[in-house]
Amino acid sequence: MLLDLNRALMTRLADAGLPPEKLIYFQIDGAGSSSAVMLNMLRDSARLERLGCHLLDSRDAFGISRTTNAVGQGALIYIDNFVGTGDQFCVARDTATKYVIGTFSEFLLVPSICEEGLHKMGEVGIEPFAGHLHSKAERPLHDNSAILVLTCNDRRYIV
């Protein structure tokens, strides 16, 4: 899924005039994050380094400044496996973007994102490329869900 999402994003960016050399991929590290694993898998499967893409760690202030200054303009592409509310992601992203020099559009490659995270990405101006939108209705314990139904005395209750 991640490879397909990346292929679609790279095609869109190429159509907009951004070659792979203008793409900067970020692993976003936070507590329990598997972003680095996701980026490594994508790096190998999509041959990102061979294409000339740049790969960075969101905690590498010097690398971010040096690379974005050299590239000048392009796209920042964040990688993660799941985004819930988007809060944890935004804390790491806000720290990383302090060191960005130049003009960059921002994208998020993620196999699964919750509705709340999708909304948060819109608020901060990041366009997500997600394989699955995890809706509130899909979560059995969420108030907006009707997945759990209780039957008692031939009456049905949505829990």
Secondary structure, 3 states (H helix, E strand, C coil): CHHHHHHHHHHHHHHCCCCHHHEEEEECCCCCCCHHHHHHHHHHHHCHHHHCCEEEECCCHHHHHHHHHHHCEEEEEEECCEECCCHHHHHHHHHHHCCCCCEEEEEEEEEEEEHHHHHHHHHHCCEEEEEEEECHHHCCCCCCCCCCEEEECCEEEEC
